[in-house]
């Protein structure tokens, strides 16, 4: 099961979590905001991210409480014996998720970098159609879920002569002939 995650943080050099949003493929959502040191924030964060905080109401919690809330939520959306793929488009999102859990990510949560599987036009459409600003962790996680286009693994076959064939994705096979 895919869980889409986005975070907002102080800056790119010494990233400290400000907010975290997760959206399950099945639609359940989690959002929290934690205390942060405003002087450590980049100008962009001060001008764009911080004004978006406070929505939805009741998201503020301590860093310790965040870890507890995350584990409870993850457990509540996890189907029995399922692996949760924590899908992110930027490595810092995973790093801050792991830190929020005290560095102890459950074995049934696996990291999955999906930056190449996000359709940027769909992401843009999501924000515009729903009139939701970018750079809010929950809204960005929702947009990621909406714009995720899972790629099918491609496998190749050899024909009877040992010539490599591309998979039949266009209604016909293509042959790759290599001289060795």
C-alpha positions in Angstrom: 0.0 0.0 0.0 1.3 3.4 -0.9 1.5 6.3 1.6 2.4 9.6 0.0 4.5 12.0 2.2 5.6 15.6 2.0 7.3 17.7 4.6 8.1 21.4 5.1 11.3 22.2 6.8 13.5 25.1 7.8 16.1 25.1 5.0 18.1 22.8 2.7 21.4 23.0 4.7 20.3 22.1 8.2 16.8 20.8 7.6 14.5 20.8 10.7 10.9 19.6 10.4 8.1 22.1 10.5 5.2 20.1 9.2 4.4 16.7 7.7 1.6 15.4 5.6 0.8 11.8 4.7 -2.0 10.5 2.4 -2.7 6.8 2.0 -3.6 5.5 -1.4 -7.0 4.6 0.1 -7.5 8.3 1.1 -6.8 8.5 4.8 -4.8 11.6 5.8 -2.4 12.6 8.5 -1.1 16.1 9.2 1.0 17.6 12.0 3.0 20.7 12.7 5.9 20.8 15.3 7.8 23.6 17.0 10.6 25.1 14.9 13.3 27.8 15.3 12.2 30.6 13.0 15.7 32.2 12.7 16.9 28.9 11.2 14.3 29.2 8.4 15.3 30.3 4.9 13.7 33.5 3.5 11.5 31.3 1.2 10.2 29.4 4.2 9.5 32.5 6.1 7.6 34.1 3.2 5.8 31.1 1.7 5.6 28.1 4.1 5.1 29.7 7.5 2.0 31.8 6.5 0.3 28.5 5.5 0.6 26.9 8.9 -2.3 26.5 11.2 -4.6 24.8 8.7 -6.2 22.5 9.5 -6.7 23.4 13.1 -5.4 21.1 15.8 -2.3 20.0 13.9 0.2 21.4 16.4 2.0 18.9 18.6 5.4 18.3 20.3 8.1 16.4 18.4 7.7 13.4 20.8 3.9 13.4 20.3 4.5 13.5 16.6 6.3 10.2 16.6 3.5 8.6 18.7 0.7 10.0 16.5 2.6 8.8 13.3 2.9 5.2 14.6 -0.8 5.1 15.6 -1.9 6.5 12.2 0.4 4.2 10.2 -0.9 1.2 12.1 -4.5 2.3 11.6 -4.2 2.5 7.8 -2.0 -0.6 7.3 -3.9 -3.6 6.0 -3.1 -6.8 8.0 0.4 -8.0 7.3 0.9 -5.4 4.6 4.0 -3.5 3.7 3.5 0.3 3.5 5.6 2.0 0.8 6.3 5.5 2.0 6.4 7.4 -1.3 8.4 10.6 -1.5 9.8 12.8 -4.2 12.6 14.3 -2.2 15.1 12.4 0.0 14.8 14.9 2.9 11.1 13.9 3.2 12.1 10.4 4.1 14.9 11.5 6.4 12.6 13.8 8.4 10.0 11.0 8.5 12.6 8.7 10.0 13.7 11.3 12.5 10.1 12.0 13.5 9.9 8.3 14.4 13.0 8.6 16.6 15.1 6.9 13.9 13.2 3.7 14.3 11.1 3.2 11.2 8.9 0.0 11.5 10.1 -2.9 9.3 6.7 -2.8 7.5 7.4 0.7 6.2 9.7 0.9 3.2 11.1 3.9 1.5 10.2 4.5 -2.1 11.5 7.4 -4.1 8.9 8.3 -6.8 10.1 11.6 -8.2 10.2 10.1 -11.7 6.6 8.8 -11.4 4.9 12.1 -10.7 3.2 13.9 -13.5 3.9 17.5 -12.9 1.0 18.7 -15.0 -1.4 16.7 -12.9 0.2 18.0 -9.7 -0.3 21.6 -11.0 -3.9 20.8 -12.0 -4.6 19.4 -8.5 -3.5 22.6 -6.8 -5.3 24.9 -9.2 -8.6 22.9 -9.4 -8.8 22.6 -5.6 -7.5 26.1 -5.0 -4.9 24.8 -2.6 -1.5 26.5 -2.2 1.7 24.6 -2.9 4.3 24.2 -0.1 1.8 23.0 2.5 2.8 19.5 3.5 -0.7 18.0 3.5 -1.8 19.6 0.2 1.4 18.6 -1.5 1.0 15.0 -0.3 -2.6 15.1 -1.7 -1.3 16.4 -5.0 1.4 13.7 -5.1 -1.2 11.0 -4.6 -3.3 12.5 -7.4 -0.4 12.9 -9.8 1.3 9.6 -9.2 1.6 7.4 -12.3 3.1 4.1 -11.4 5.4 2.8 -14.0 5.0 -0.8 -15.1 8.4 -2.7 -14.9 9.6 -3.4 -18.4 11.0 -6.9 -19.2 12.6 -8.0 -22.3 12.5 -11.4 -24.0 14.7 -13.2 -26.5 13.0 -14.7 -29.5 13.8 -18.2 -30.9 16.9 -16.8 -32.6 18.2 -15.1 -29.4 17.3 -11.6 -30.6 16.1 -9.3 -27.9 12.5 -8.2 -28.3 11.0 -5.1 -26.7 7.8 -5.8 -24.9 4.5 -5.5 -26.8 3.4 -2.1 -25.6 2.2 -0.7 -29.0 0.5 -3.7 -30.4 3.7 -5.0 -32.1 7.1 -6.2 -31.1 10.3 -4.3 -31.8 13.5 -6.2 -32.2 16.9 -5.0 -31.0 19.7 -6.6 -33.0 23.1 -6.3 -31.6 26.3 -7.4 -33.3 28.7 -9.0 -30.8 
